[in-house]
Structures are given as C-alpha cells and as structure tokens.
Amino acid sequence: MRRKFIILTLIIFTLLSAVFIAMHFYAPAYQVIALEAGNVIMAILSISAYLMVQKQMDNNNPQAFVRGVSGASFLKLMVCMVSILVYVLLNRAHIHKPSVLIMFGIYAVYTIMETILLSKLVRS
C-alpha cells in the first residue's frame, strides 16, 4: 500500500505541476511559483501524513486510525493556512485571488486522495 500511495501522490503532483506550467503560458496572471510551492508542500505533507497514520495503525488500537487521520488533516490544514497567510502578507499589493483559491483546491485534491487511500488501508 505504501508504494501505491507514494506513486499516486507523485502522479497527482506531476499532473498539477503540468497544469501550472500550462497556466504560466496561457494565463500569465496566475502566480505559478506560489502555486507550485503549494503543490510541493502539500505533496510532502501528504506523504508525511501517510507515514503518521501508518505509525498509528501499528498500535492495534481501534481509535488509532481516526486519531492519525484527524491529526494529519489538521496538520495539513494549518500548514496550508499559514502558507497562504505568508503569501498574502508578502504580496499584499499584488494578491491574485484566483491563485489563493487554487491553493485551497490543491489542499482539497491531496486531502481527498489521501482520505480515499487511507480508508482502503484500514479496510484491508
């Protein structure tokens, strides 16, 4: 399962990166560097969240899965919010609001993928 999770995370990372590169050429108003930074952060957090849940699953405690997923989701949400706050504070004069919304979309994509795969992990 670990291999499948990492491969799927890398596929999503690559697809999102390709979309951001295309956006750089077709929609230059978007701040591609910030979007790519968010993509990298979420991919790393997704893999670390998987490892965190995997460690919780080793305890053979029924609540371990819920505790691991909740902790991982909370960690990703907080890092996402802090990253966007830093982006807004650094670019106060030139904030591109659709770029901020896409950053939350990146969070949603990785969270949905992670939740689906982790629920399959607990069923097996």
C-alpha positions in Angstrom: 0.0 0.0 0.0 2.9 2.4 0.8 4.2 2.1 -2.8 0.7 2.7 -4.3 0.2 5.8 -2.1 3.6 7.3 -3.0 3.1 6.6 -6.7 -0.4 8.1 -6.7 0.9 11.2 -4.8 3.7 11.6 -7.3 1.2 11.3 -10.2 -1.0 13.9 -8.8 2.0 16.1 -8.1 3.1 15.8 -11.7 -0.3 16.4 -13.2 -0.8 19.5 -11.1 2.7 20.8 -12.0 1.9 20.3 -15.7 -1.3 22.3 -15.2 0.6 25.1 -13.5 3.2 25.2 -16.2 0.5 25.4 -18.9 -1.2 28.2 -16.8 2.1 30.1 -16.9 1.8 30.3 -20.7 -2.0 30.5 -21.2 -2.9 32.5 -18.1 0.1 34.6 -17.0 -1.9 36.4 -14.3 -1.7 33.4 -12.1 1.3 33.3 -9.8 2.7 29.9 -10.8 5.7 30.0 -8.4 3.3 30.3 -5.4 1.1 27.5 -6.8 4.0 25.2 -7.4 5.3 25.9 -3.9 1.9 24.9 -2.5 1.9 21.8 -4.6 5.3 20.8 -3.3 4.3 21.5 0.3 1.1 19.5 0.0 2.8 16.5 -1.6 5.4 16.4 1.2 2.7 16.8 3.8 0.6 14.1 2.2 3.4 11.6 2.3 4.3 12.5 5.9 0.6 12.2 6.9 0.5 8.7 5.4 3.6 7.8 7.4 2.0 9.3 10.5 -1.2 7.3 10.1 0.8 4.1 9.3 2.6 4.6 12.6 -0.7 5.0 14.4 -2.0 1.8 12.8 0.8 -0.2 14.3 -0.6 0.3 17.8 -3.6 -2.0 17.0 -5.9 0.5 18.8 -9.3 0.9 17.2 -9.2 4.7 17.5 -5.7 4.9 16.1 -6.8 5.4 12.5 -9.2 8.2 13.4 -6.6 9.9 15.6 -4.0 9.6 12.8 -6.2 10.9 10.0 -7.6 13.7 12.1 -4.1 14.7 13.2 -2.7 14.5 9.6 -5.7 16.5 8.2 -5.3 19.2 10.9 -1.6 19.5 10.3 -2.1 19.9 6.5 -4.9 22.4 7.1 -2.8 24.5 9.4 0.3 24.4 7.2 -1.9 25.4 4.2 -3.5 28.3 6.1 -0.1 29.6 7.4 1.4 29.3 3.9 -1.4 31.3 2.3 -1.2 33.9 5.1 2.6 34.2 4.4 1.8 34.5 0.7 -0.8 37.2 1.3 1.5 39.2 3.7 4.4 39.1 1.3 2.4 40.0 -1.7 -0.1 42.4 -0.1 -0.1 44.8 -3.1 -0.3 42.1 -5.8 -2.6 39.4 -4.5 -4.2 37.3 -7.2 -7.3 36.0 -5.5 -7.9 33.1 -8.0 -4.4 31.9 -7.2 -5.3 31.8 -3.5 -8.5 29.8 -4.3 -6.4 27.3 -6.4 -4.1 26.9 -3.4 -7.1 25.7 -1.4 -8.0 23.5 -4.3 -4.6 21.9 -4.1 -5.3 21.1 -0.4 -8.6 19.6 -1.3 -7.2 17.4 -4.1 -4.5 15.9 -1.8 -6.8 15.5 1.1 -9.4 13.7 -0.9 -6.8 11.4 -2.4 -5.3 10.7 1.0 -8.6 10.0 2.7 -9.7 7.5 0.0 -6.4 5.6 0.1 -6.2 5.6 3.9 -9.8 4.3 4.2 -8.8 1.5 1.9 -5.8 0.8 4.1 -7.9 0.4 7.2 -10.3 -1.9 5.4 -7.6 -4.3 4.4 
